[in-house]
Amino acid sequence: MIIKCYKCRTSYRIDDAKIKDTGTKLRCSRCMHEFTVSRPPIDNQEHLIKVINSGRKIFKEACEFRQAVFERMREV
């Protein structure tokens, strides 16, 4: 996840696993401003919608989509 300090706009790359469900308090190393970061909404992460072979399939995990693509490639 890439976050930015709200005060000086410095960007940081933070591992999603380090962000608590309730939010995590961070301090910018550049301007020392403290701010809280929350996880993105789960709805955006759970559903990956892809179109395969002119039919619509819904995948909850990227690995399911990847497997479907590999199977489709074997057919061609």
Stockholm file with secondary structure:
# STOCKHOLM 1.0

chainA/1-76         MIIKCYKCRTSYRIDDAKIKDTGTKLRCSRCMHEFTVSRPPIDNQEHLIKVINSGRKIFKEACEFRQAVFERMREV
#=GR chainA/1-76 SS CEEECTTTCCEEECCGGGSCTTCEEEECTTTCCEEEECCCCTHHHHCEEEEETTEEEEESSHHHHHHHHHHHHHHC
#=GC SS_cons        CEEECTTTCCEEECCGGGSCTTCEEEECTTTCCEEEECCCCTHHHHCEEEEETTEEEEESSHHHHHHHHHHHHHHC
//
